[in-house]
Amino acid sequence: MPVPTTNTNKKPLKKIFNYQWITSNMNFFLFLCFLGVLYIANGHVADKTLRNINKTNNELKQLQYQYKTLKSEVMFKSEEAQVIKSVEPMGLKVSKEMPQRLQLEKK
């Protein structure tokens, strides 16, 4: 019974990758290289955009904390007791009398 032999001849492969075939498909290779460069550049731009978004979110959180802190300080300082304490060194006091209403005289 004969044993089938495998063909180890590499000639068909050499016929495919010869100089003429490579030069005739140079435009396709350049196109593939261009797509590869675009793919890598797109990844870098996406990473940069995500870093900018995260940086902006962190800045926004810090500004929100500052706003809440300042708002609570203003609310505390605008209470009647705190206002009285802050103007006491200037000699201002709360009036015990009722305010008087001024009226314009009619001509």
C-alpha positions in Angstrom: 0.0 0.0 0.0 1.6 3.3 -1.1 2.0 6.0 1.5 0.9 9.5 0.2 3.7 11.9 0.2 3.3 15.6 1.2 4.4 18.2 -1.2 7.0 20.4 0.4 7.6 22.4 -2.7 7.4 26.2 -1.9 7.2 27.4 -5.5 3.5 28.3 -5.4 4.1 30.5 -2.4 7.0 32.2 -4.1 4.8 32.9 -7.1 2.4 34.8 -4.9 4.9 37.0 -3.1 7.1 38.1 -5.9 8.3 41.6 -6.6 5.7 42.3 -9.3 2.8 41.4 -7.0 4.2 43.5 -4.1 4.7 46.6 -6.3 1.3 46.2 -7.9 -0.4 46.1 -4.5 1.7 48.9 -2.9 -1.3 51.3 -2.8 -3.3 48.7 -0.8 -0.4 48.3 1.7 -0.1 52.1 2.1 -3.8 52.3 2.7 -3.6 49.7 5.4 -0.7 51.5 7.0 -2.7 54.8 6.9 -5.7 53.0 8.6 -3.3 51.7 11.3 -2.0 55.1 12.0 -5.5 56.5 12.2 -6.5 53.8 14.6 -3.6 54.5 16.9 -4.2 58.3 16.7 -7.9 57.8 17.5 -7.0 55.8 20.6 -4.6 58.6 21.8 -7.3 61.3 21.2 -9.9 59.2 23.1 -7.5 58.8 26.1 -6.7 62.5 26.1 -10.4 63.4 26.0 -11.2 61.0 28.9 -8.3 62.6 30.9 -9.8 66.1 30.3 -13.3 64.9 31.2 -12.0 63.5 34.5 -10.0 66.6 35.3 -13.0 68.8 34.6 -15.2 66.6 36.8 -12.7 66.8 39.7 -12.6 70.6 39.3 -16.4 70.8 39.3 -16.5 68.7 42.6 -14.0 71.0 44.2 -16.0 74.1 43.2 -19.2 72.6 44.5 -17.5 71.9 47.9 -16.3 75.5 47.9 -19.8 76.8 47.0 -21.4 74.8 49.8 -18.8 75.9 52.3 -19.2 79.6 51.5 -22.9 79.4 51.4 -23.0 77.8 54.9 -20.6 80.5 56.2 -22.8 83.3 54.7 -25.9 81.8 56.2 -24.3 81.5 59.6 -22.9 85.1 59.5 -26.3 86.5 58.4 -28.1 85.2 61.5 -29.3 88.0 63.8 -27.1 87.0 66.7 -24.0 86.9 64.6 -24.8 90.3 63.0 -25.2 91.8 66.5 -21.9 90.4 67.6 -20.1 91.7 64.5 -21.4 95.3 64.8 -21.0 95.6 68.5 -17.4 96.9 68.3 -18.6 99.7 66.1 -21.0 100.9 68.7 -24.2 99.9 66.9 -27.0 98.5 69.0 -30.5 97.1 68.3 -33.1 99.8 68.8 -35.7 99.2 71.5 -38.1 101.7 70.0 -40.5 101.2 67.1 -39.4 102.8 63.9 -41.2 106.0 62.9 -43.0 106.3 59.6 -42.2 109.5 57.6 -45.0 111.0 55.6 -44.7 113.5 52.8 -46.6 116.7 53.1 -49.2 117.4 50.4 -48.9 120.8 48.8 
